[in-house]
Amino acid sequence: MTGEQDSGSMGLLLSFAVFSPLLNFDGSFFVMAGGKPESSNPVARGISFFRESVDELKKVHAPTREETLRATIGVLVMVVIFAVFLGFTDWIVGFAMQKLFTASV
């Protein structure tokens, strides 16, 4: 070859680099959830998915009324700050453009 790589070999190299961490030593794929190979049985996979979903839902924390109020106030304060900043920036740019274009005429 003249220094150019074949696009097929480049794709193969790229796919190996992407998928090599997901390969077992025998070349089969596995999912790294819990470090155990994924079963090929769809029923077992469904049961595993359901159990993992329940485990994740047990970790969910519903915010208290005070947390919700505090977060809402924080969001509203940030919205006002950004609105003032953007309004001031728009006014400055508009003023500068008006001076620039009216002075040149």
C-alpha positions in Angstrom: 0.0 0.0 0.0 1.1 3.6 -0.4 0.7 4.7 3.2 -3.1 4.6 3.1 -4.9 2.0 5.2 -7.7 0.0 3.9 -11.0 1.3 5.3 -12.1 -2.2 6.2 -9.1 -2.8 8.3 -9.5 0.6 10.0 -13.1 -0.2 10.8 -12.1 -3.6 12.2 -9.4 -1.9 14.3 -11.9 0.7 15.6 -14.5 -1.9 16.4 -11.9 -4.0 18.3 -10.8 -1.0 20.3 -14.4 -0.2 21.2 -15.7 -3.7 22.0 -12.6 -5.4 23.4 -13.4 -4.4 27.0 -16.8 -6.2 26.6 -15.3 -9.6 25.4 -14.8 -12.6 27.6 -11.6 -14.6 27.1 -13.5 -17.1 24.9 -14.6 -14.2 22.6 -18.2 -14.1 23.8 -19.8 -10.8 24.8 -20.9 -10.0 28.3 -22.6 -7.2 30.2 -20.6 -5.7 33.0 -23.6 -5.3 35.4 -22.4 -6.8 38.6 -19.4 -8.3 36.9 -21.3 -11.4 35.9 -21.8 -12.6 32.3 -25.3 -12.0 31.0 -27.4 -15.0 30.5 -28.7 -15.8 27.0 -32.0 -16.9 28.4 -34.5 -14.0 27.8 -36.6 -14.9 30.9 -33.5 -14.9 33.2 -32.5 -11.6 31.7 -35.9 -10.1 32.3 -35.9 -11.3 35.9 -32.4 -9.9 36.4 -33.5 -6.5 34.9 -36.6 -6.4 37.2 -34.5 -7.2 40.3 -31.9 -4.5 39.4 -34.7 -2.0 38.7 -36.2 -2.7 42.2 -32.7 -2.3 43.7 -32.3 1.1 42.0 -35.8 2.2 43.0 -34.9 1.5 46.7 -32.2 4.1 46.4 -34.6 6.8 45.3 -35.0 9.7 47.8 -38.1 11.8 47.6 -37.3 15.4 48.5 -39.0 17.0 51.5 -41.1 20.1 51.3 -38.2 22.2 52.5 -35.8 20.8 50.0 -38.3 21.4 47.2 -38.9 25.0 48.3 -35.2 25.7 48.6 -34.4 24.2 45.2 -37.3 26.2 43.6 -36.1 29.5 45.2 -32.6 28.7 43.9 -33.8 28.2 40.4 -35.9 31.4 40.4 -32.9 33.4 41.7 -30.7 32.1 39.0 -33.3 32.8 36.3 -33.5 36.4 37.5 -29.7 36.8 37.6 -29.4 35.4 34.1 -32.3 37.5 32.8 -30.7 40.7 34.2 -27.3 39.7 32.8 -28.7 39.0 29.3 -30.9 42.1 29.4 -27.9 44.3 30.3 -25.7 42.6 27.7 -28.4 43.2 25.1 -28.7 46.8 26.0 -24.9 47.4 25.9 -24.6 45.7 22.5 -27.7 47.5 21.1 -26.3 50.8 22.3 -22.9 50.1 20.8 -24.5 49.1 17.4 -26.7 52.2 17.4 -23.7 54.5 18.0 -21.6 52.6 15.4 -24.2 52.7 12.7 -25.5 56.3 13.3 -22.0 57.7 13.5 -21.0 56.3 10.1 -24.0 57.7 8.2 
